[in-house]
Amino acid sequence: MRKRVESFEPEYKIREVVDACTDCDVCRHLMDKIRGIDPDRIVTDCLSCRLQFNQLLPHPVSHPIEILRDAYLKK
């Protein structure tokens, strides 16, 4: 699926950061990784992660389906 999104939106650079937010230490580590990347947007299908990202980080957060929707609307 990643190749399809890239073909819709070639200006997006996709970087994958995978960690499980099961406790505060892991969550803090994940937030530090995201801050280090300084992305234009965060994409997650996890509602809990999305809520935390929206509260703790300055980056917009989207669901993968929203990225696909936006790609189709631009065509």
Secondary structure, DSSP 8 states (H G I E B T S, - for coil): -HHHHHHH-TT-----------SHHHHHHHHHHHHHH--S-EE-S-HHHHHHHHHH-SS-EE-HHHHHHHHHHH-
